Amino acid sequence: MMMSREEAREFASRWLPAWTGNKPEELADYYSGDCFYLDPGIPVGEKVITCIGVCFVQFDEQGKIRRNEVYFDRTELVAEIYRLRNEAGAKGR
């Protein structure tokens, strides 16, 4: 399904708040039953890591997301994982 720029903007204005707002039931309505989803992000302790990334979204004929891939520079994320691991290791000694 090909969207115009305005249609994509309108879709994103509805979808992104569900995607970033921890609303899984609402978010699931935007995806097809056989959707492929890829996101390299993993939670790291209590720290919030802000980064710029790219989100690739492909739609089926019904306007549901059938493929969603998220990519971003994980350098700061990996550094935080190692920092927390080192802290945990130092406390365990």
PDB file as gemmi writes it, atoms N, CA and C in Angstrom:
CRYST1    1.000    1.000    1.000  90.00  90.00  90.00 P 1                      
ATOM      1  N   MET A   1       0.845  -1.173   0.000  1.00  0.00           N  
ATOM      2  CA  MET A   1       0.000   0.000   0.000  1.00  0.00           C  
ATOM      3  C   MET A   1       0.895   1.243   0.000  1.00  0.00           C  
ATOM      4  N   MET A   2       0.673   2.122  -0.925  1.00  0.00           N  
ATOM      5  CA  MET A   2       1.444   3.355  -1.020  1.00  0.00           C  
ATOM      6  C   MET A   2       0.625   4.505  -0.441  1.00  0.00           C  
ATOM      7  N   MET A   3       1.244   5.251   0.469  1.00  0.00           N  
ATOM      8  CA  MET A   3       0.574   6.390   1.093  1.00  0.00           C  
ATOM      9  C   MET A   3       1.156   7.685   0.547  1.00  0.00           C  
ATOM     10  N   SER A   4       0.337   8.699   0.522  1.00  0.00           N  
ATOM     11  CA  SER A   4       0.845  10.027   0.214  1.00  0.00           C  
ATOM     12  C   SER A   4       1.571  10.547   1.449  1.00  0.00           C  
ATOM     13  N   ARG A   5       2.300  11.609   1.294  1.00  0.00           N  
ATOM     14  CA  ARG A   5       3.008  12.207   2.424  1.00  0.00           C  
ATOM     15  C   ARG A   5       2.021  12.616   3.522  1.00  0.00           C  
ATOM     16  N   GLU A   6       0.897  13.196   3.130  1.00  0.00           N  
ATOM     17  CA  GLU A   6      -0.109  13.634   4.101  1.00  0.00           C  
ATOM     18  C   GLU A   6      -0.747  12.438   4.806  1.00  0.00           C  
ATOM     19  N   GLU A   7      -1.030  11.359   4.079  1.00  0.00           N  
ATOM     20  CA  GLU A   7      -1.590  10.148   4.701  1.00  0.00           C  
ATOM     21  C   GLU A   7      -0.605   9.546   5.694  1.00  0.00           C  
ATOM     22  N   ALA A   8       0.674   9.516   5.327  1.00  0.00           N  
ATOM     23  CA  ALA A   8       1.709   8.984   6.226  1.00  0.00           C  
ATOM     24  C   ALA A   8       1.825   9.850   7.483  1.00  0.00           C  
ATOM     25  N   ARG A   9       1.782  11.151   7.307  1.00  0.00           N  
ATOM     26  CA  ARG A   9       1.852  12.065   8.450  1.00  0.00           C  
ATOM     27  C   ARG A   9       0.666  11.855   9.395  1.00  0.00           C  
ATOM     28  N   GLU A  10      -0.526  11.690   8.818  1.00  0.00           N  
ATOM     29  CA  GLU A  10      -1.738  11.474   9.617  1.00  0.00           C  
ATOM     30  C   GLU A  10      -1.662  10.132  10.353  1.00  0.00           C  
ATOM     31  N   PHE A  11      -1.196   9.086   9.659  1.00  0.00           N  
ATOM     32  CA  PHE A  11      -1.054   7.773  10.290  1.00  0.00           C  
ATOM     33  C   PHE A  11      -0.076   7.862  11.464  1.00  0.00           C  
ATOM     34  N   ALA A  12       1.076   8.485  11.231  1.00  0.00           N  
ATOM     35  CA  ALA A  12       2.088   8.603  12.279  1.00  0.00           C  
ATOM     36  C   ALA A  12       1.571   9.383  13.484  1.00  0.00           C  
ATOM     37  N   SER A  13       0.713  10.374  13.247  1.00  0.00           N  
ATOM     38  CA  SER A  13       0.175  11.167  14.364  1.00  0.00           C  
ATOM     39  C   SER A  13      -0.722  10.325  15.269  1.00  0.00           C  
ATOM     40  N   ARG A  14      -1.283   9.235  14.737  1.00  0.00           N  
ATOM     41  CA  ARG A  14      -2.103   8.324  15.555  1.00  0.00           C  
ATOM     42  C   ARG A  14      -1.273   7.184  16.125  1.00  0.00           C  
ATOM     43  N   TRP A  15      -0.372   6.630  15.303  1.00  0.00           N  
ATOM     44  CA  TRP A  15       0.392   5.438  15.659  1.00  0.00           C  
ATOM     45  C   TRP A  15       1.507   5.720  16.674  1.00  0.00           C  
ATOM     46  N   LEU A  16       2.269   6.795  16.468  1.00  0.00           N  
ATOM     47  CA  LEU A  16       3.415   7.063  17.341  1.00  0.00           C  
ATOM     48  C   LEU A  16       3.054   7.237  18.809  1.00  0.00           C  
ATOM     49  N   PRO A  17       1.963   7.923  19.167  1.00  0.00           N  
ATOM     50  CA  PRO A  17       1.621   8.000  20.595  1.00  0.00           C  
ATOM     51  C   PRO A  17       1.350   6.632  21.220  1.00  0.00           C  
ATOM     52  N   ALA A  18       0.774   5.710  20.458  1.00  0.00           N  
ATOM     53  CA  ALA A  18       0.552   4.358  20.979  1.00  0.00           C  
ATOM     54  C   ALA A  18       1.882   3.613  21.088  1.00  0.00           C  
ATOM     55  N   TRP A  19       2.773   3.825  20.119  1.00  0.00           N  
ATOM     56  CA  TRP A  19       4.062   3.131  20.080  1.00  0.00           C  
ATOM     57  C   TRP A  19       4.975   3.592  21.198  1.00  0.00           C  
ATOM     58  N   THR A  20       5.007   4.882  21.474  1.00  0.00           N  
ATOM     59  CA  THR A  20       5.896   5.412  22.502  1.00  0.00           C  
ATOM     60  C   THR A  20       5.215   5.543  23.863  1.00  0.00           C  
ATOM     61  N   GLY A  21       3.905   5.360  23.919  1.00  0.00           N  
ATOM     62  CA  GLY A  21       3.161   5.596  25.146  1.00  0.00           C  
ATOM     63  C   GLY A  21       2.853   4.376  25.978  1.00  0.00           C  
ATOM     64  N   ASN A  22       3.504   3.240  25.668  1.00  0.00           N  
ATOM     65  CA  ASN A  22       3.279   2.017  26.448  1.00  0.00           C  
ATOM     66  C   ASN A  22       1.797   1.648  26.490  1.00  0.00           C  
ATOM     67  N   LYS A  23       1.190   1.564  25.303  1.00  0.00           N  
ATOM     68  CA  LYS A  23      -0.220   1.200  25.158  1.00  0.00           C  
ATOM     69  C   LYS A  23      -0.319  -0.020  24.245  1.00  0.00           C  
ATOM     70  N   PRO A  24       0.098  -1.200  24.723  1.00  0.00           N  
ATOM     71  CA  PRO A  24       0.182  -2.370  23.841  1.00  0.00           C  
ATOM     72  C   PRO A  24      -1.125  -2.774  23.178  1.00  0.00           C  
ATOM     73  N   GLU A  25      -2.237  -2.665  23.880  1.00  0.00           N  
ATOM     74  CA  GLU A  25      -3.516  -3.065  23.282  1.00  0.00           C  
ATOM     75  C   GLU A  25      -3.875  -2.140  22.123  1.00  0.00           C  
ATOM     76  N   GLU A  26      -3.682  -0.849  22.328  1.00  0.00           N  
ATOM     77  CA  GLU A  26      -3.961   0.128  21.273  1.00  0.00           C  
ATOM     78  C   GLU A  26      -2.974  -0.043  20.116  1.00  0.00           C  
ATOM     79  N   LEU A  27      -1.722  -0.259  20.447  1.00  0.00           N  
ATOM     80  CA  LEU A  27      -0.683  -0.415  19.438  1.00  0.00           C  
ATOM     81  C   LEU A  27      -0.935  -1.636  18.554  1.00  0.00           C  
ATOM     82  N   ALA A  28      -1.371  -2.728  19.140  1.00  0.00           N  
ATOM     83  CA  ALA A  28      -1.598  -3.968  18.384  1.00  0.00           C  
ATOM     84  C   ALA A  28      -2.613  -3.774  17.264  1.00  0.00           C  
ATOM     85  N   ASP A  29      -3.535  -2.857  17.422  1.00  0.00           N  
ATOM     86  CA  ASP A  29      -4.539  -2.604  16.382  1.00  0.00           C  
ATOM     87  C   ASP A  29      -3.939  -2.083  15.088  1.00  0.00           C  
ATOM     88  N   TYR A  30      -2.736  -1.534  15.146  1.00  0.00           N  
ATOM     89  CA  TYR A  30      -2.090  -0.981  13.955  1.00  0.00           C  
ATOM     90  C   TYR A  30      -1.332  -2.040  13.144  1.00  0.00           C  
ATOM     91  N   TYR A  31      -1.147  -3.236  13.712  1.00  0.00           N  
ATOM     92  CA  TYR A  31      -0.318  -4.265  13.089  1.00  0.00           C  
ATOM     93  C   TYR A  31      -1.147  -5.416  12.544  1.00  0.00           C  
ATOM     94  N   SER A  32      -0.679  -5.993  11.420  1.00  0.00           N  
ATOM     95  CA  SER A  32      -1.318  -7.187  10.877  1.00  0.00           C  
ATOM     96  C   SER A  32      -0.988  -8.377  11.772  1.00  0.00           C  
ATOM     97  N   GLY A  33      -1.765  -9.427  11.663  1.00  0.00           N  
ATOM     98  CA  GLY A  33      -1.561 -10.615  12.487  1.00  0.00           C  
ATOM     99  C   GLY A  33      -0.249 -11.318  12.237  1.00  0.00           C  
ATOM    100  N   ASP A  34       0.324 -11.146  11.039  1.00  0.00           N  
ATOM    101  CA  ASP A  34       1.576 -11.821  10.702  1.00  0.00           C  
ATOM    102  C   ASP A  34       2.737 -10.835  10.536  1.00  0.00           C  
ATOM    103  N   CYS A  35       2.692  -9.768  11.279  1.00  0.00           N  
ATOM    104  CA  CYS A  35       3.698  -8.705  11.180  1.00  0.00           C  
ATOM    105  C   CYS A  35       5.081  -9.192  11.612  1.00  0.00           C  
ATOM    106  N   PHE A  36       6.097  -8.690  10.920  1.00  0.00           N  
ATOM    107  CA  PHE A  36       7.492  -8.888  11.311  1.00  0.00           C  
ATOM    108  C   PHE A  36       7.949  -7.619  12.012  1.00  0.00           C  
ATOM    109  N   TYR A  37       8.504  -7.748  13.222  1.00  0.00           N  
ATOM    110  CA  TYR A  37       8.955  -6.589  13.986  1.00  0.00           C  
ATOM    111  C   TYR A  37      10.387  -6.814  14.436  1.00  0.00           C  
ATOM    112  N   LEU A  38      11.241  -5.814  14.225  1.00  0.00           N  
ATOM    113  CA  LEU A  38      12.640  -5.894  14.617  1.00  0.00           C  
ATOM    114  C   LEU A  38      13.018  -4.605  15.329  1.00  0.00           C  
ATOM    115  N   ASP A  39      13.523  -4.723  16.555  1.00  0.00           N  
ATOM    116  CA  ASP A  39      13.941  -3.551  17.327  1.00  0.00           C  
ATOM    117  C   ASP A  39      15.120  -3.967  18.201  1.00  0.00           C  
ATOM    118  N   PRO A  40      16.309  -3.407  17.948  1.00  0.00           N  
ATOM    119  CA  PRO A  40      17.486  -3.805  18.727  1.00  0.00           C  
ATOM    120  C   PRO A  40      17.542  -3.197  20.123  1.00  0.00           C  
ATOM    121  N   GLY A  41      16.556  -2.400  20.498  1.00  0.00           N  
ATOM    122  CA  GLY A  41      16.571  -1.733  21.800  1.00  0.00           C  
ATOM    123  C   GLY A  41      16.277  -2.688  22.939  1.00  0.00           C  
ATOM    124  N   ILE A  42      17.015  -2.523  24.008  1.00  0.00           N  
ATOM    125  CA  ILE A  42      16.774  -3.291  25.238  1.00  0.00           C  
ATOM    126  C   ILE A  42      16.826  -2.341  26.414  1.00  0.00           C  
ATOM    127  N   PRO A  43      15.930  -2.517  27.401  1.00  0.00           N  
ATOM    128  CA  PRO A  43      15.968  -1.647  28.588  1.00  0.00           C  
ATOM    129  C   PRO A  43      17.282  -1.796  29.354  1.00  0.00           C  
ATOM    130  N   VAL A  44      17.750  -0.684  29.902  1.00  0.00           N  
ATOM    131  CA  VAL A  44      18.991  -0.692  30.664  1.00  0.00           C  
ATOM    132  C   VAL A  44      18.753   0.040  31.970  1.00  0.00           C  
ATOM    133  N   GLY A  45      18.547  -0.720  33.029  1.00  0.00           N  
ATOM    134  CA  GLY A  45      18.379  -0.106  34.337  1.00  0.00           C  
ATOM    135  C   GLY A  45      17.310   0.972  34.333  1.00  0.00           C  
ATOM    136  N   GLU A  46      17.587   2.043  35.054  1.00  0.00           N  
ATOM    137  CA  GLU A  46      16.634   3.151  35.180  1.00  0.00           C  
ATOM    138  C   GLU A  46      16.960   4.311  34.239  1.00  0.00           C  
ATOM    139  N   LYS A  47      18.112   4.257  33.566  1.00  0.00           N  
ATOM    140  CA  LYS A  47      18.552   5.372  32.729  1.00  0.00           C  
ATOM    141  C   LYS A  47      17.774   5.395  31.408  1.00  0.00           C  
ATOM    142  N   VAL A  48      17.360   6.571  31.008  1.00  0.00           N  
ATOM    143  CA  VAL A  48      16.716   6.764  29.715  1.00  0.00           C  
ATOM    144  C   VAL A  48      17.780   7.248  28.739  1.00  0.00           C  
ATOM    145  N   ILE A  49      17.929   6.522  27.647  1.00  0.00           N  
ATOM    146  CA  ILE A  49      18.909   6.884  26.630  1.00  0.00           C  
ATOM    147  C   ILE A  49      18.147   7.411  25.419  1.00  0.00           C  
ATOM    148  N   THR A  50      18.461   8.631  25.028  1.00  0.00           N  
ATOM    149  CA  THR A  50      17.807   9.255  23.889  1.00  0.00           C  
ATOM    150  C   THR A  50      18.739   9.187  22.691  1.00  0.00           C  
ATOM    151  N   CYS A  51      18.202   8.730  21.566  1.00  0.00           N  
ATOM    152  CA  CYS A  51      19.021   8.633  20.364  1.00  0.00           C  
ATOM    153  C   CYS A  51      18.160   8.897  19.135  1.00  0.00           C  
ATOM    154  N   ILE A  52      18.815   9.144  18.040  1.00  0.00           N  
ATOM    155  CA  ILE A  52      18.128   9.349  16.767  1.00  0.00           C  
ATOM    156  C   ILE A  52      18.214   8.054  15.989  1.00  0.00           C  
ATOM    157  N   GLY A  53      17.111   7.676  15.365  1.00  0.00           N  
ATOM    158  CA  GLY A  53      17.098   6.435  14.623  1.00  0.00           C  
ATOM    159  C   GLY A  53      16.203   6.513  13.407  1.00  0.00           C  
ATOM    160  N   VAL A  54      16.036   5.368  12.794  1.00  0.00           N  
ATOM    161  CA  VAL A  54      15.210   5.231  11.607  1.00  0.00           C  
ATOM    162  C   VAL A  54      14.222   4.105  11.851  1.00  0.00           C  
ATOM    163  N   CYS A  55      12.981   4.334  11.461  1.00  0.00           N  
ATOM    164  CA  CYS A  55      11.942   3.323  11.602  1.00  0.00           C  
ATOM    165  C   CYS A  55      11.381   3.044  10.211  1.00  0.00           C  
ATOM    166  N   PHE A  56      11.576   1.823   9.722  1.00  0.00           N  
ATOM    167  CA  PHE A  56      11.060   1.397   8.427  1.00  0.00           C  
ATOM    168  C   PHE A  56       9.714   0.724   8.655  1.00  0.00           C  
ATOM    169  N   VAL A  57       8.675   1.199   7.976  1.00  0.00           N  
ATOM    170  CA  VAL A  57       7.328   0.654   8.147  1.00  0.00           C  
ATOM    171  C   VAL A  57       6.758   0.320   6.777  1.00  0.00           C  
ATOM    172  N   GLN A  58       6.237  -0.900   6.651  1.00  0.00           N  
ATOM    173  CA  GLN A  58       5.604  -1.336   5.406  1.00  0.00           C  
ATOM    174  C   GLN A  58       4.189  -1.795   5.730  1.00  0.00           C  
ATOM    175  N   PHE A  59       3.240  -1.452   4.860  1.00  0.00           N  
ATOM    176  CA  PHE A  59       1.825  -1.734   5.111  1.00  0.00           C  
ATOM    177  C   PHE A  59       1.287  -2.832   4.211  1.00  0.00           C  
ATOM    178  N   ASP A  60       0.224  -3.499   4.690  1.00  0.00           N  
ATOM    179  CA  ASP A  60      -0.490  -4.459   3.848  1.00  0.00           C  
ATOM    180  C   ASP A  60      -1.640  -3.735   3.145  1.00  0.00           C  
ATOM    181  N   GLU A  61      -2.444  -4.487   2.418  1.00  0.00           N  
ATOM    182  CA  GLU A  61      -3.540  -3.902   1.642  1.00  0.00           C  
ATOM    183  C   GLU A  61      -4.631  -3.279   2.513  1.00  0.00           C  
ATOM    184  N   GLN A  62      -4.740  -3.699   3.768  1.00  0.00           N  
ATOM    185  CA  GLN A  62      -5.749  -3.165   4.684  1.00  0.00           C  
ATOM    186  C   GLN A  62      -5.259  -1.934   5.461  1.00  0.00           C  
ATOM    187  N   GLY A  63      -4.017  -1.519   5.183  1.00  0.00           N  
ATOM    188  CA  GLY A  63      -3.473  -0.364   5.888  1.00  0.00           C  
ATOM    189  C   GLY A  63      -2.884  -0.702   7.243  1.00  0.00           C  
ATOM    190  N   LYS A  64      -2.681  -1.999   7.515  1.00  0.00           N  
ATOM    191  CA  LYS A  64      -2.042  -2.438   8.767  1.00  0.00           C  
ATOM    192  C   LYS A  64      -0.542  -2.597   8.515  1.00  0.00           C  
ATOM    193  N   ILE A  65       0.239  -2.397   9.567  1.00  0.00           N  
ATOM    194  CA  ILE A  65       1.686  -2.554   9.445  1.00  0.00           C  
ATOM    195  C   ILE A  65       2.014  -4.035   9.324  1.00  0.00           C  
ATOM    196  N   ARG A  66       2.726  -4.390   8.260  1.00  0.00           N  
ATOM    197  CA  ARG A  66       3.115  -5.792   8.073  1.00  0.00           C  
ATOM    198  C   ARG A  66       4.600  -6.016   8.326  1.00  0.00           C  
ATOM    199  N   ARG A  67       5.374  -4.927   8.329  1.00  0.00           N  
ATOM    200  CA  ARG A  67       6.803  -5.012   8.629  1.00  0.00           C  
ATOM    201  C   ARG A  67       7.218  -3.706   9.296  1.00  0.00           C  
ATOM    202  N   ASN A  68       7.928  -3.832  10.427  1.00  0.00           N  
ATOM    203  CA  ASN A  68       8.383  -2.663  11.172  1.00  0.00           C  
ATOM    204  C   ASN A  68       9.793  -2.952  11.678  1.00  0.00           C  
ATOM    205  N   GLU A  69      10.766  -2.204  11.181  1.00  0.00           N  
ATOM    206  CA  GLU A  69      12.157  -2.380  11.585  1.00  0.00           C  
ATOM    207  C   GLU A  69      12.672  -1.066  12.154  1.00  0.00           C  
ATOM    208  N   VAL A  70      13.335  -1.138  13.300  1.00  0.00           N  
ATOM    209  CA  VAL A  70      13.858   0.040  13.987  1.00  0.00           C  
ATOM    210  C   VAL A  70      15.383  -0.075  14.038  1.00  0.00           C  
ATOM    211  N   TYR A  71      16.060   0.992  13.636  1.00  0.00           N  
ATOM    212  CA  TYR A  71      17.523   1.017  13.644  1.00  0.00           C  
ATOM    213  C   TYR A  71      17.999   2.308  14.293  1.00  0.00           C  
ATOM    214  N   PHE A  72      19.041   2.213  15.112  1.00  0.00           N  
ATOM    215  CA  PHE A  72      19.644   3.394  15.717  1.00  0.00           C  
ATOM    216  C   PHE A  72      21.053   3.064  16.154  1.00  0.00           C  
ATOM    217  N   ASP A  73      21.842   4.099  16.390  1.00  0.00           N  
ATOM    218  CA  ASP A  73      23.209   3.933  16.873  1.00  0.00           C  
ATOM    219  C   ASP A  73      23.145   3.466  18.326  1.00  0.00           C  
ATOM    220  N   ARG A  74      23.624   2.261  18.596  1.00  0.00           N  
ATOM    221  CA  ARG A  74      23.533   1.682  19.938  1.00  0.00           C  
ATOM    222  C   ARG A  74      24.765   1.928  20.794  1.00  0.00           C  
ATOM    223  N   THR A  75      25.655   2.817  20.373  1.00  0.00           N  
ATOM    224  CA  THR A  75      26.905   3.045  21.092  1.00  0.00           C  
ATOM    225  C   THR A  75      26.661   3.411  22.551  1.00  0.00           C  
ATOM    226  N   GLU A  76      25.812   4.389  22.806  1.00  0.00           N  
ATOM    227  CA  GLU A  76      25.549   4.820  24.186  1.00  0.00           C  
ATOM    228  C   GLU A  76      24.833   3.724  24.975  1.00  0.00           C  
ATOM    229  N   LEU A  77      23.948   2.996  24.321  1.00  0.00           N  
ATOM    230  CA  LEU A  77      23.233   1.901  24.971  1.00  0.00           C  
ATOM    231  C   LEU A  77      24.209   0.813  25.429  1.00  0.00           C  
ATOM    232  N   VAL A  78      25.102   0.401  24.551  1.00  0.00           N  
ATOM    233  CA  VAL A  78      26.075  -0.641  24.891  1.00  0.00           C  
ATOM    234  C   VAL A  78      27.029  -0.154  25.983  1.00  0.00           C  
ATOM    235  N   ALA A  79      27.439   1.108  25.914  1.00  0.00           N  
ATOM    236  CA  ALA A  79      28.314   1.656  26.959  1.00  0.00           C  
ATOM    237  C   ALA A  79      27.618   1.603  28.319  1.00  0.00           C  
ATOM    238  N   GLU A  80      26.330   1.900  28.359  1.00  0.00           N  
ATOM    239  CA  GLU A  80      25.578   1.863  29.621  1.00  0.00           C  
ATOM    240  C   GLU A  80      25.448   0.429  30.138  1.00  0.00           C  
ATOM    241  N   ILE A  81      25.259  -0.517  29.243  1.00  0.00           N  
ATOM    242  CA  ILE A  81      25.197  -1.932  29.649  1.00  0.00           C  
ATOM    243  C   ILE A  81      26.510  -2.339  30.312  1.00  0.00           C  
ATOM    244  N   TYR A  82      27.643  -2.000  29.698  1.00  0.00           N  
ATOM    245  CA  TYR A  82      28.944  -2.341  30.268  1.00  0.00           C  
ATOM    246  C   TYR A  82      29.176  -1.635  31.594  1.00  0.00           C  
ATOM    247  N   ARG A  83      28.758  -0.372  31.695  1.00  0.00           N  
ATOM    248  CA  ARG A  83      28.919   0.369  32.946  1.00  0.00           C  
ATOM    249  C   ARG A  83      28.157  -0.311  34.078  1.00  0.00           C  
ATOM    250  N   LEU A  84      26.921  -0.692  33.809  1.00  0.00           N  
ATOM    251  CA  LEU A  84      26.114  -1.363  34.829  1.00  0.00           C  
ATOM    252  C   LEU A  84      26.692  -2.731  35.194  1.00  0.00           C  
ATOM    253  N   ARG A  85      27.198  -3.438  34.203  1.00  0.00           N  
ATOM    254  CA  ARG A  85      27.818  -4.736  34.462  1.00  0.00           C  
ATOM    255  C   ARG A  85      29.043  -4.586  35.350  1.00  0.00           C  
ATOM    256  N   ASN A  86      29.857  -3.569  35.051  1.00  0.00           N  
ATOM    257  CA  ASN A  86      31.058  -3.326  35.859  1.00  0.00           C  
ATOM    258  C   ASN A  86      30.695  -2.927  37.282  1.00  0.00           C  
ATOM    259  N   GLU A  87      29.659  -2.103  37.439  1.00  0.00           N  
ATOM    260  CA  GLU A  87      29.192  -1.724  38.771  1.00  0.00           C  
ATOM    261  C   GLU A  87      28.722  -2.947  39.550  1.00  0.00           C  
ATOM    262  N   ALA A  88      27.958  -3.811  38.901  1.00  0.00           N  
ATOM    263  CA  ALA A  88      27.450  -5.013  39.554  1.00  0.00           C  
ATOM    264  C   ALA A  88      28.601  -5.935  39.945  1.00  0.00           C  
ATOM    265  N   GLY A  89      29.599  -6.033  39.064  1.00  0.00           N  
ATOM    266  CA  GLY A  89      30.759  -6.859  39.368  1.00  0.00           C  
ATOM    267  C   GLY A  89      31.568  -6.326  40.530  1.00  0.00           C  
ATOM    268  N   ALA A  90      31.703  -5.019  40.624  1.00  0.00           N  
ATOM    269  CA  ALA A  90      32.458  -4.401  41.718  1.00  0.00           C  
ATOM    270  C   ALA A  90      31.722  -4.582  43.052  1.00  0.00           C  
ATOM    271  N   LYS A  91      30.401  -4.558  43.036  1.00  0.00           N  
ATOM    272  CA  LYS A  91      29.619  -4.753  44.261  1.00  0.00           C  
ATOM    273  C   LYS A  91      29.671  -6.203  44.732  1.00  0.00           C  
ATOM    274  N   GLY A  92      29.871  -7.125  43.782  1.00  0.00           N  
ATOM    275  CA  GLY A  92      29.886  -8.540  44.128  1.00  0.00           C  
ATOM    276  C   GLY A  92      31.211  -9.023  44.673  1.00  0.00           C  
ATOM    277  N   ARG A  93      32.211  -8.172  44.662  1.00  0.00           N  
ATOM    278  CA  ARG A  93      33.549  -8.568  45.142  1.00  0.00           C  
ATOM    279  C   ARG A  93      33.677  -8.442  46.621  1.00  0.00           C  
TER     280      ARG A  93                                                      
END                                                                             
